[in-house]
């Protein structure tokens, strides 16, 4: 028995020693780690929708921009952002028509243009991903139309269907995508935008609404039966889009998945009895022509993208900056994409285990669509030598880039103290006050303290990457800053106090009444005290102005903004597209929030600025447009209706075996550019996750020793019992 125990203990210890080179805590199958598979996470619930017509959330874009293929996209490396063709052959310039339908010259004044016509040629070599909606029977009919209960039985995912098919992309598919934007059964968030620009879109929406009301809910609404005058297919591969007036920014909407091609067969396939009950819908199982297709969808747990076998392949870009070249971002120049065979997205509800698994090498990138991880890790490395050493030892790629977004503090133009003013004299005094406050608010200090230097202080509304942005010192805000031998510095508090006195508030008191000047900041945090709010108070205390916080929840804050009752407020904007118009329109008079319900939260109105804006929005990119933008920015800087605040940064965090990562929140189809080295990943995972077996060896040895001891004690007691029975007197013996 003792020998048996020794054999068991030695066998277990030997087994542990033998598996010392294997990783035992890997959440994925060991054989899969060595394959060309990309691993990342998502932290929220599964995407609300993957339907190209309704998806408008950042957490959905890693999937939607990999499955769908818009007409245009953005160059992966070049900055400022440059449009590139995707499903289209090239990025086209429109031609213009006047009110009589006569063709105008390309440089015609924007006010003369009644219609902009885009004739876009589609690539003839594009096929859809394999999908059962295209499957055909031997007789030529569709295999799953109409679908039978027997065919649907046991089918809860698209890969469950044994038959699939494909077909080429045609221009009618883009027409169908535009039509879906107007469908009452889809409810697209950009319908109103498209209706304002695409000829006939609004009327088409009304027509579909009437048709839908008369149609049974279970019956498929075939959009092909109803014509949309503004979007037509001229032939199989030529699309015509008619845009009202001149709207150069329309081209950027063609780079979004809203207008990515949609095959009518897929729409019909999903609108069959029983499909929704089986979790089969276009919003969960999209159909596209992009480099990847969705092959697994386990709600709130795991999603899987697999290389689309019908994707034609695209060459990796060869154009980039010197910094791109130094970073190795041009090493794959001309090689066919995509590089990765499969991408697996797993849910991580908490950030701590997510980062833990990333540092163990089990996630190649923490989250593909979010840039705060790289920024947070850069900050952590600066604050903690231990973390800096850990990141260095693991050769992590940490980078950051300023994004096309903005946080600013605005003054309400309708407010009697900080706004426009009722008279020219009052307007001038209020302008001095806004300028004084703008100088007093030290945004460099704010970025250093509250953004950990991971943001760029703004001198205008235009962030880097947008045409019209000017780096320092050329882009300096002269109202708030001054330049000395190329060095830009914030104007002194003495200059702010002088402006305050010119505004009628010497030492922070009304020159006529002696009452202290109190400014009110409306906060949407719901809290009256925080480090950032205390910082704001101190900024104005330095020039003798009192600063009071009026805190409320977000709904109440929105109500105040809609009524124009806020005085100072903090607001933000993330660009839909990289054009100056998308930022400057927020200060355009007809966009005022109170009067027109627009995005001009400050309710700013300046006739000269509005005139320039109307001229600018008609201009194509070039020196003339840049000159107009420069004038508009100068007006805003002088009026000081915004404290421009800062442009936040997003960052990349990736392991050394991930190649071609360049942080960007504008370029959404990142996955197809990434390349990984699975062999290197295996090596590092084994190095970083070696188990400590000696405690188990010791425990087993001790356990074995205790077992042997107990066994010996039991045997000893058994022998004593036997001896006792043997020597006891016989029954009846005296």
DOTIKE-170585 format. One line per 2 residues: number of its first residue (from 1); their letters; for each residue x, y, z of C-alpha. Coordinates in steps of 0.25 Angstrom, whole numbers, plus 5000, padded with zeros to 4 digits. Layout:
N
NUM) a) X:Y:Z | ...
This chain:
734
1) xx) 5000:5000:5000 | 5011:5009:5003
3) xx) 5018:5007:4990 | 5005:5010:4983
5) xx) 5004:5024:4990 | 5018:5027:4986
7) xx) 5015:5023:4971 | 5003:5032:4971
9) xx) 5011:5044:4977 | 5023:5042:4968
11) xx) 5014:5041:4956 | 5006:5054:4959
13) xx) 5019:5062:4961 | 5025:5056:4949
15) xx) 5012:5060:4941 | 5013:5074:4946
17) xx) 5028:5075:4942 | 5025:5070:4929
19) xx) 5015:5081:4925 | 5024:5092:4930
21) xx) 5025:5098:4917 | 5010:5099:4914
23) xx) 5000:5110:4917 | 4989:5105:4926
25) xx) 4981:5118:4928 | 4979:5122:4913
27) xx) 4964:5125:4911 | 4965:5120:4897
29) xx) 4969:5106:4891 | 4984:5105:4891
31) xx) 4984:5100:4876 | 4976:5113:4872
33) xx) 4986:5123:4878 | 4997:5119:4868
35) xx) 4987:5122:4856 | 4985:5135:4849
37) xx) 4974:5139:4859 | 4972:5153:4865
39) xx) 4967:5154:4879 | 4960:5166:4885
41) xx) 4949:5170:4895 | 4936:5178:4896
43) xx) 4931:5183:4910 | 4917:5186:4908
45) xx) 4905:5178:4903 | 4905:5172:4889
47) xx) 4903:5183:4879 | 4889:5189:4878
49) xx) 4889:5187:4863 | 4898:5183:4852
51) xx) 4889:5188:4841 | 4896:5198:4832
53) xx) 4884:5207:4832 | 4882:5209:4847
55) xx) 4896:5206:4853 | 4902:5219:4858
57) xx) 4910:5215:4871 | 4925:5214:4872
59) xx) 4924:5200:4878 | 4917:5195:4866
61) xx) 4927:5200:4856 | 4938:5189:4857
63) xx) 4928:5179:4851 | 4920:5188:4842
65) xx) 4932:5194:4835 | 4938:5181:4833
67) xx) 4925:5174:4827 | 4920:5186:4819
69) xx) 4927:5193:4808 | 4923:5208:4806
71) xx) 4926:5215:4793 | 4937:5223:4799
73) xx) 4946:5221:4811 | 4958:5229:4817
75) xx) 4973:5227:4814 | 4978:5219:4826
77) xx) 4991:5227:4828 | 4990:5241:4821
79) xx) 4987:5253:4830 | 4979:5262:4828
81) xx) 4969:5251:4825 | 4967:5248:4810
83) xx) 4956:5241:4804 | 4959:5228:4796
85) xx) 4950:5219:4787 | 4945:5206:4793
87) xx) 4933:5200:4786 | 4934:5211:4776
89) xx) 4945:5212:4765 | 4949:5226:4769
91) xx) 4945:5238:4777 | 4937:5247:4767
93) xx) 4934:5261:4766 | 4920:5265:4763
95) xx) 4915:5273:4752 | 4905:5285:4754
97) xx) 4891:5289:4748 | 4884:5302:4749
99) xx) 4869:5303:4752 | 4866:5301:4738
101) xx) 4874:5288:4737 | 4885:5294:4729
103) xx) 4899:5290:4732 | 4908:5300:4740
105) xx) 4923:5301:4739 | 4931:5294:4751
107) xx) 4934:5308:4757 | 4920:5313:4757
109) xx) 4916:5321:4769 | 4909:5312:4779
111) xx) 4896:5321:4779 | 4894:5317:4765
113) xx) 4895:5302:4767 | 4881:5296:4768
115) xx) 4886:5282:4767 | 4899:5274:4769
117) xx) 4900:5261:4761 | 4909:5250:4765
119) xx) 4911:5239:4755 | 4919:5228:4762
121) xx) 4925:5216:4755 | 4925:5203:4764
123) xx) 4936:5193:4763 | 4931:5181:4754
125) xx) 4939:5171:4762 | 4932:5171:4775
127) xx) 4924:5159:4781 | 4915:5158:4793
129) xx) 4920:5149:4804 | 4914:5134:4804
131) xx) 4900:5135:4810 | 4887:5126:4809
133) xx) 4879:5138:4804 | 4886:5136:4790
135) xx) 4886:5120:4790 | 4879:5114:4778
137) xx) 4873:5101:4776 | 4876:5092:4764
139) xx) 4863:5097:4757 | 4869:5112:4758
141) xx) 4859:5117:4769 | 4864:5122:4783
143) xx) 4866:5110:4792 | 4861:5118:4805
145) xx) 4850:5126:4798 | 4839:5123:4803
147) xx) 4846:5116:4815 | 4838:5104:4821
149) xx) 4837:5101:4836 | 4846:5089:4833
151) xx) 4857:5097:4827 | 4857:5107:4838
153) xx) 4857:5096:4849 | 4869:5097:4857
155) xx) 4875:5109:4850 | 4879:5120:4860
157) xx) 4891:5125:4852 | 4894:5127:4838
159) xx) 4905:5117:4838 | 4894:5107:4842
161) xx) 4889:5107:4827 | 4895:5096:4819
163) xx) 4894:5104:4806 | 4899:5118:4802
165) xx) 4902:5126:4790 | 4907:5139:4785
167) xx) 4905:5149:4773 | 4912:5162:4768
169) xx) 4910:5175:4774 | 4901:5184:4765
171) xx) 4897:5199:4765 | 4883:5195:4769
173) xx) 4888:5190:4782 | 4893:5204:4786
175) xx) 4879:5210:4782 | 4873:5200:4791
177) xx) 4882:5204:4802 | 4877:5219:4800
179) xx) 4863:5214:4800 | 4864:5207:4813
181) xx) 4868:5220:4820 | 4854:5225:4817
183) xx) 4847:5212:4821 | 4838:5213:4833
185) xx) 4841:5199:4836 | 4856:5202:4838
187) xx) 4856:5216:4844 | 4870:5221:4841
189) xx) 4876:5232:4849 | 4881:5240:4837
191) xx) 4868:5240:4829 | 4865:5255:4832
193) xx) 4879:5258:4828 | 4878:5251:4815
195) xx) 4864:5256:4813 | 4870:5270:4813
197) xx) 4880:5268:4802 | 4876:5256:4793
199) xx) 4865:5260:4783 | 4852:5253:4785
201) xx) 4856:5246:4798 | 4846:5253:4807
203) xx) 4834:5250:4798 | 4839:5236:4796
205) xx) 4839:5234:4812 | 4824:5239:4812
207) xx) 4821:5230:4801 | 4826:5218:4808
209) xx) 4819:5222:4821 | 4806:5222:4814
211) xx) 4809:5208:4807 | 4814:5202:4820
213) xx) 4801:5206:4827 | 4793:5199:4817
215) xx) 4802:5187:4817 | 4801:5175:4827
217) xx) 4813:5175:4837 | 4816:5161:4833
219) xx) 4817:5164:4818 | 4830:5168:4812
221) xx) 4831:5183:4808 | 4839:5182:4794
223) xx) 4845:5195:4792 | 4849:5192:4778
225) xx) 4834:5195:4774 | 4835:5210:4778
227) xx) 4844:5219:4770 | 4854:5229:4777
229) xx) 4856:5240:4768 | 4869:5245:4774
231) xx) 4877:5232:4774 | 4877:5223:4761
233) xx) 4885:5212:4754 | 4889:5216:4740
235) xx) 4894:5203:4737 | 4899:5191:4745
237) xx) 4911:5198:4751 | 4908:5213:4750
239) xx) 4900:5220:4761 | 4894:5234:4760
241) xx) 4891:5242:4772 | 4885:5256:4771
243) xx) 4887:5265:4782 | 4880:5278:4785
245) xx) 4888:5291:4783 | 4903:5290:4785
247) xx) 4907:5282:4797 | 4922:5278:4795
249) xx) 4922:5271:4809 | 4912:5261:4803
251) xx) 4924:5252:4799 | 4927:5249:4813
253) xx) 4914:5243:4815 | 4918:5233:4804
255) xx) 4929:5228:4813 | 4919:5223:4824
257) xx) 4912:5210:4825 | 4898:5216:4824
259) xx) 4899:5216:4809 | 4907:5203:4807
261) xx) 4901:5193:4797 | 4890:5185:4802
263) xx) 4884:5173:4794 | 4869:5172:4793
265) xx) 4870:5157:4794 | 4875:5158:4809
267) xx) 4864:5168:4812 | 4854:5158:4807
269) xx) 4861:5146:4813 | 4860:5152:4827
271) xx) 4846:5156:4826 | 4840:5142:4826
273) xx) 4832:5136:4837 | 4840:5130:4849
275) xx) 4853:5137:4845 | 4852:5147:4857
277) xx) 4848:5137:4867 | 4861:5129:4863
279) xx) 4869:5142:4865 | 4871:5143:4850
281) xx) 4871:5158:4845 | 4879:5168:4837
283) xx) 4882:5175:4850 | 4889:5163:4855
285) xx) 4894:5156:4843 | 4898:5166:4833
287) xx) 4901:5163:4818 | 4912:5171:4811
289) xx) 4923:5171:4802 | 4934:5175:4811
291) xx) 4947:5167:4815 | 4940:5160:4827
293) xx) 4927:5153:4830 | 4920:5150:4843
295) xx) 4921:5135:4846 | 4917:5135:4861
297) xx) 4908:5143:4869 | 4906:5139:4883
299) xx) 4899:5151:4890 | 4906:5157:4901
301) xx) 4917:5147:4901 | 4925:5146:4887
303) xx) 4925:5150:4873 | 4934:5145:4862
305) xx) 4938:5151:4848 | 4944:5142:4838
307) xx) 4951:5146:4825 | 4941:5147:4814
309) xx) 4945:5137:4803 | 4939:5145:4792
311) xx) 4947:5158:4796 | 4955:5162:4784
313) xx) 4967:5167:4793 | 4973:5181:4793
315) xx) 4987:5186:4794 | 4993:5192:4807
317) xx) 4995:5206:4805 | 5009:5211:4801
319) xx) 5007:5226:4804 | 5010:5231:4818
321) xx) 5018:5241:4826 | 5033:5240:4830
323) xx) 5027:5236:4844 | 5019:5225:4838
325) xx) 5031:5220:4831 | 5039:5220:4844
327) xx) 5028:5213:4851 | 5028:5202:4841
329) xx) 5015:5206:4836 | 5019:5205:4822
331) xx) 5026:5191:4823 | 5014:5184:4816
333) xx) 5013:5194:4805 | 5006:5187:4793
335) xx) 5003:5174:4800 | 4989:5169:4799
337) xx) 4979:5171:4810 | 4973:5166:4819
339) xx) 4984:5160:4826 | 4976:5153:4838
341) xx) 4968:5141:4836 | 4958:5142:4848
343) xx) 4955:5152:4859 | 4949:5148:4872
345) xx) 4942:5158:4881 | 4939:5153:4895
347) xx) 4932:5161:4906 | 4939:5166:4918
349) xx) 4929:5174:4927 | 4940:5179:4936
351) xx) 4953:5187:4932 | 4962:5180:4942
353) xx) 4961:5166:4936 | 4961:5172:4922
355) xx) 4975:5179:4925 | 4980:5167:4932
357) xx) 4977:5157:4920 | 4983:5168:4911
359) xx) 4996:5168:4919 | 4996:5153:4919
361) xx) 4996:5153:4904 | 4982:5147:4903
363) xx) 4977:5160:4896 | 4985:5166:4884
365) xx) 4978:5179:4886 | 4969:5183:4898
367) xx) 4957:5188:4889 | 4958:5191:4875
369) xx) 4949:5203:4874 | 4953:5210:4887
371) xx) 4966:5219:4889 | 4965:5222:4904
373) xx) 4973:5209:4907 | 4986:5214:4900
375) xx) 4984:5228:4907 | 4982:5222:4920
377) xx) 4994:5213:4919 | 5003:5224:4915
379) xx) 4998:5232:4927 | 5000:5220:4936
381) xx) 5014:5219:4931 | 5018:5233:4934
383) xx) 5012:5232:4948 | 5017:5218:4952
385) xx) 5032:5214:4949 | 5027:5199:4952
387) xx) 5017:5200:4941 | 5026:5207:4932
389) xx) 5036:5196:4934 | 5026:5185:4932
391) xx) 5021:5191:4919 | 5035:5193:4914
393) xx) 5038:5178:4917 | 5026:5174:4910
395) xx) 5030:5183:4898 | 5016:5188:4897
397) xx) 5012:5198:4886 | 5006:5211:4893
399) xx) 5003:5223:4884 | 4993:5234:4884
401) xx) 4988:5244:4874 | 4979:5256:4874
403) xx) 4965:5253:4870 | 4955:5261:4861
405) xx) 4947:5264:4874 | 4946:5276:4883
407) xx) 4942:5280:4897 | 4939:5295:4899
409) xx) 4933:5305:4909 | 4923:5313:4903
411) xx) 4916:5327:4906 | 4901:5328:4904
413) xx) 4899:5339:4894 | 4885:5342:4899
415) xx) 4890:5345:4913 | 4891:5359:4917
417) xx) 4904:5359:4924 | 4913:5350:4915
419) xx) 4904:5350:4902 | 4902:5359:4890
421) xx) 4897:5371:4898 | 4885:5380:4894
423) xx) 4894:5392:4890 | 4907:5394:4883
425) xx) 4913:5399:4895 | 4908:5387:4904
427) xx) 4913:5378:4893 | 4927:5383:4893
429) xx) 4927:5382:4909 | 4922:5368:4908
431) xx) 4933:5364:4898 | 4943:5370:4907
433) xx) 4938:5361:4919 | 4938:5349:4910
435) xx) 4952:5352:4906 | 4957:5354:4920
437) xx) 4950:5341:4925 | 4957:5333:4913
439) xx) 4970:5338:4917 | 4968:5335:4932
441) xx) 4964:5320:4929 | 4978:5313:4928
443) xx) 4974:5302:4919 | 4989:5297:4918
445) xx) 4988:5295:4933 | 4974:5288:4932
447) xx) 4980:5278:4921 | 4992:5275:4930
449) xx) 4984:5273:4942 | 4971:5266:4937
451) xx) 4975:5260:4924 | 4989:5256:4928
453) xx) 4995:5264:4916 | 4987:5254:4907
455) xx) 4980:5266:4900 | 4984:5278:4891
457) xx) 4980:5292:4896 | 4971:5298:4885
459) xx) 4973:5311:4879 | 4961:5310:4869
461) xx) 4949:5300:4867 | 4957:5292:4856
463) xx) 4965:5280:4861 | 4977:5274:4854
465) xx) 4974:5265:4842 | 4963:5275:4838
467) xx) 4965:5284:4826 | 4967:5298:4831
469) xx) 4974:5294:4844 | 4987:5302:4846
471) xx) 4998:5298:4856 | 5005:5308:4865
473) xx) 5010:5318:4864 | 5002:5321:4851
475) xx) 4989:5316:4857 | 4990:5324:4870
477) xx) 4978:5331:4876 | 4983:5345:4878
479) xx) 4972:5349:4887 | 4977:5340:4898
481) xx) 4992:5337:4894 | 5004:5345:4890
483) xx) 5016:5341:4882 | 5030:5344:4885
485) xx) 5041:5338:4876 | 5032:5327:4872
487) xx) 5029:5323:4886 | 5014:5324:4889
489) xx) 5009:5328:4903 | 4996:5331:4910
491) xx) 4994:5346:4912 | 4996:5350:4927
493) xx) 4985:5352:4937 | 4989:5367:4938
495) xx) 4984:5368:4923 | 4971:5360:4927
497) xx) 4969:5370:4939 | 4970:5381:4929
499) xx) 4960:5375:4920 | 4951:5373:4932
501) xx) 4952:5388:4936 | 4948:5392:4921
503) xx) 4936:5383:4922 | 4932:5391:4934
505) xx) 4936:5381:4945 | 4949:5387:4952
507) xx) 4954:5377:4962 | 4942:5368:4959
509) xx) 4932:5378:4963 | 4921:5386:4956
511) xx) 4927:5400:4953 | 4913:5406:4955
513) xx) 4907:5398:4967 | 4919:5393:4974
515) xx) 4912:5379:4973 | 4922:5367:4971
517) xx) 4922:5360:4958 | 4916:5346:4959
519) xx) 4916:5337:4947 | 4908:5324:4947
521) xx) 4913:5311:4941 | 4903:5300:4938
523) xx) 4908:5287:4940 | 4902:5274:4935
525) xx) 4909:5265:4945 | 4899:5266:4956
527) xx) 4909:5270:4966 | 4913:5283:4972
529) xx) 4927:5280:4976 | 4938:5273:4969
531) xx) 4953:5275:4966 | 4950:5281:4953
533) xx) 4939:5290:4958 | 4948:5295:4969
535) xx) 4959:5298:4959 | 4949:5306:4950
537) xx) 4946:5315:4963 | 4960:5317:4965
539) xx) 4963:5322:4951 | 4953:5333:4952
541) xx) 4956:5337:4967 | 4970:5340:4962
543) xx) 4964:5352:4955 | 4953:5355:4965
545) xx) 4941:5349:4959 | 4932:5340:4967
547) xx) 4928:5327:4960 | 4916:5319:4964
549) xx) 4912:5305:4960 | 4898:5301:4956
551) xx) 4898:5286:4956 | 4887:5277:4950
553) xx) 4885:5264:4944 | 4887:5262:4929
555) xx) 4872:5263:4925 | 4871:5276:4933
557) xx) 4883:5282:4927 | 4878:5279:4913
559) xx) 4865:5286:4916 | 4873:5298:4921
561) xx) 4881:5298:4908 | 4868:5297:4899
563) xx) 4862:5309:4907 | 4875:5317:4906
565) xx) 4875:5319:4922 | 4890:5314:4924
567) xx) 4901:5325:4925 | 4914:5317:4923
569) xx) 4914:5302:4920 | 4924:5291:4915
571) xx) 4920:5284:4902 | 4927:5275:4893
573) xx) 4926:5270:4878 | 4932:5258:4871
575) xx) 4933:5260:4856 | 4924:5252:4847
577) xx) 4934:5255:4835 | 4947:5263:4835
579) xx) 4942:5276:4829 | 4943:5289:4835
581) xx) 4928:5291:4832 | 4925:5280:4842
583) xx) 4931:5289:4853 | 4928:5303:4849
585) xx) 4913:5300:4846 | 4912:5300:4862
587) xx) 4913:5315:4862 | 4905:5318:4850
589) xx) 4893:5327:4853 | 4882:5318:4847
591) xx) 4887:5306:4855 | 4884:5313:4868
593) xx) 4878:5304:4878 | 4868:5313:4884
595) xx) 4862:5319:4872 | 4864:5307:4862
597) xx) 4867:5295:4870 | 4880:5293:4864
599) xx) 4894:5290:4869 | 4899:5304:4872
601) xx) 4898:5303:4887 | 4903:5317:4889
603) xx) 4892:5323:4881 | 4903:5331:4874
605) xx) 4900:5340:4863 | 4909:5349:4855
607) xx) 4904:5354:4841 | 4919:5354:4836
609) xx) 4922:5340:4841 | 4909:5335:4835
611) xx) 4911:5341:4822 | 4925:5335:4821
613) xx) 4920:5321:4826 | 4910:5321:4814
615) xx) 4921:5324:4805 | 4930:5314:4811
617) xx) 4920:5302:4811 | 4920:5303:4795
619) xx) 4935:5303:4793 | 4943:5291:4790
621) xx) 4956:5289:4798 | 4967:5298:4793
623) xx) 4974:5312:4796 | 4961:5320:4794
625) xx) 4953:5311:4805 | 4965:5312:4814
627) xx) 4965:5327:4813 | 4950:5328:4817
629) xx) 4952:5318:4828 | 4963:5327:4834
631) xx) 4954:5339:4834 | 4943:5332:4841
633) xx) 4953:5327:4851 | 4958:5341:4854
635) xx) 4944:5346:4856 | 4942:5335:4866
637) xx) 4955:5337:4873 | 4952:5352:4875
639) xx) 4937:5350:4879 | 4942:5340:4889
641) xx) 4928:5333:4889 | 4935:5320:4892
643) xx) 4947:5317:4901 | 4952:5307:4891
645) xx) 4957:5297:4902 | 4964:5285:4896
647) xx) 4965:5274:4886 | 4965:5260:4893
649) xx) 4975:5249:4889 | 4972:5235:4887
651) xx) 4983:5224:4887 | 4987:5211:4882
653) xx) 4990:5199:4891 | 4995:5186:4885
655) xx) 5005:5175:4887 | 5018:5175:4879
657) xx) 5013:5164:4870 | 5002:5173:4865
659) xx) 5006:5181:4852 | 5001:5194:4845
661) xx) 4993:5200:4857 | 4991:5215:4855
663) xx) 4981:5221:4865 | 4969:5228:4858
665) xx) 4954:5230:4862 | 4951:5234:4847
667) xx) 4957:5222:4840 | 4947:5211:4844
669) xx) 4951:5199:4835 | 4964:5197:4843
671) xx) 4963:5182:4844 | 4967:5179:4830
673) xx) 4980:5187:4831 | 4985:5179:4844
675) xx) 4995:5168:4843 | 4999:5159:4854
677) xx) 5011:5149:4857 | 5004:5137:4864
679) xx) 5017:5130:4866 | 5023:5142:4874
681) xx) 5010:5142:4882 | 5011:5127:4886
683) xx) 5026:5130:4890 | 5022:5142:4899
685) xx) 5009:5135:4905 | 5017:5124:4909
687) xx) 5028:5133:4915 | 5018:5142:4923
689) xx) 5009:5131:4928 | 5018:5120:4933
691) xx) 5011:5114:4945 | 5018:5112:4959
693) xx) 5018:5098:4961 | 5026:5096:4973
695) xx) 5015:5100:4983 | 5007:5088:4977
697) xx) 5019:5079:4977 | 5021:5082:4992
699) xx) 5006:5081:4995 | 5006:5067:4988
701) xx) 5019:5063:4995 | 5013:5067:5009
703) xx) 5000:5061:5005 | 5006:5048:5001
705) xx) 5015:5048:5014 | 5002:5051:5023
707) xx) 4995:5040:5015 | 5006:5030:5017
709) xx) 5007:5034:5032 | 4992:5032:5034
711) xx) 4992:5019:5026 | 5003:5014:5036
713) xx) 4995:5018:5048 | 4983:5011:5043
715) xx) 4991:4998:5040 | 4998:4999:5054
717) xx) 4984:5000:5061 | 4979:4988:5053
719) xx) 4991:4980:5057 | 4989:4984:5072
721) xx) 4974:4980:5071 | 4978:4967:5065
723) xx) 4987:4964:5076 | 4977:4968:5087
725) xx) 4967:4958:5081 | 4977:4947:5081
727) xx) 4982:4948:5096 | 4968:4950:5102
729) xx) 4962:4938:5111 | 4953:4929:5105
731) xx) 4938:4929:5108 | 4934:4922:5121
733) xx) 4949:4921:5125 | 4952:4926:5140
